[in-house]
């Protein structure tokens, strides 16, 4: 009995000790979990059972100066998959690949991934969404996201830029003004079950995220379309590499149109090359050639070292300076200063530059804004290349006089001529007028800003009168003249630097024309540049007609009355122009003798006049300018000998 009682007491004591140890272990573990690691474990639990759902805001619209939309935000569905919940991943992969036009191998890799969530395709079309919804497949879902849409397609594509999948601006104005356009991102927390499904949701469906602000541009959609159409037609005609056209209001610095070629459609930005996305008006610099002679002329007139009628001997086309031979396109003898500008004499301007000296010349080059950014509200602007005068070789004074040895962007050239057009003030250009909140409040507004006075009003008027002669008979820019208006401007034909062998490439040129109209009361400054034209290389032949066609349409659109009314034919629609017919034998000779002449880019009146001179039978459709012809330029005639012209604009 005593042994039994003693044994029981020992066992009871051992049990007490065991329970005490267990209690201490459990209590210690509980203390560790609840006190020492409580916050950490709570966060881990929330990560497993709570999900923060981010709601992207709807980006604000981008509209032109008249309110025409250029960029809008729409809702589009994005497809995702939860691979672990798919009953038949092979079948789901086949169905999705067929609907979404996705590579089956890539889709199989996504659906086989050891992940709880994978994106299949973002921002799909409504028809694709309906087909996926009809599958009713477990593990396949869709989610609404904002989608950026550009209703005008390629119009001003390089200026506007584009947006990434997460509603972030990546290039152009979408990037530059992203903080105004994007708006604020919203979020809410939802509880999930063990399979990741939302079971308790607070505020997600009812979460209202205010959209971003709207951006109002200075661009005019009508002028932008006209500039892009004319630029593309001429670049195609002359088989050029690229081109730029810029229209600016000279008194304010507002950019009315900015066209680039090749064009870029931001709706398909992922399929476009960086070459097409580049806004060449601000990212590319070039040697300006003879358009830069106007800057030297402005400096010489302002400094009072020359007058319009001062005579210079142009050496009959060949002149030795600083150990080099300088040539003119045509031999000239004695010419007054204004004639030197009209015929674009390199020798004459070399002598003017020598009289001015390099220090004073450099001062005006800087004052006109070269070698520095214009401050335009667009991304990627470069300052061009301008060396200090102390680094110039002796020949550099001459080469700078006719626009070689330095580089400038097309926008810099446009603003320099705008300073002449507005009476001597260099303006800061801008393309965004204002940013507006969804409530109509003005968040930001650009105002005309004078950078500095460059030349006096007297010098500006004198120089404008000289530039008018460039487009008159005997000048290099006669093809830039606009019926009923006086045009002031300058042609340029510059060699391109050979980056491989050094020096200049004998075959590559940049053709340009920059000017303003009406010359006595400028409302429009227009810069046109064509890079590496093949058929003809001269600015007066390649770029000047683009200037003429854009300026003519722009002046009409802006409601500016012509000084002398031009004779314009009555509108024609789907009718055959009655022309003087040749005898049958001669007409057949014309049809069989050669290739079809080129009518592309001609106005209605010009096309009629050309057809009459060539004794051609022409059928015209539409009004405006010739955008298409059949047979094409250089093609074989149809059997009926009729040339069909389609006009637009």
Secondary structure, 3 states (H helix, E strand, C coil): CHHHHHHHHHHHHHHHHHHHHHHHHHHHHHHHHHHHCHHHHHHHHHHHHEEEEEECCCCCCEECCCCCEEEEEEEEEEEEECHHHCCCHHHHHHHHHHHHCCCHHHHHHHHCCCCCCEEEEEEECHHHHHHHHHHCCCCEEEEEEEEEECCCCCCCHHHHCEECCCCCEEEHHHHHCHHHHHCCCEEEEEEECCCCCEEEECCCCCCCCCCCCEEEECCCHHHHHHHHHHHHHHHHHCCCCEEEEEEECCCCCEEEEEEEECCCCHHHHHHCCHHHHCCHHHHCEECCHHHHHHHHHHHHHHHCCCCCCCEEECHHHEEEECCEEEECCCCCCEEEHHHHHHHCCHHHHHHHHHHHCHHHHHHHHHHCCCCCCCCCCCCCCCCCECCCHHHCCCCHHHHHHCCCCCEEEHHHHHHHHHHHHCCCEEECCECEEEEECCCCCEEEECCCCEEEECCCHHHHHHHHHHHHHHCCCCCCCHHHCCCCCCEEEEEEEEEEECCCCCCEEEEEEEEEEEEEECCCCCCEEEEEEEECCCCCCCHHHHCHHHHHHHHHHHHHHCCCCCCCCCCCCCCCCCEEECCCCCCHHHHHHHHHHCCCCCCCCCEHHHHHHHHHHHCCEEEEEECCEEEEEECCCCCCCCCCCEEEEEEEC
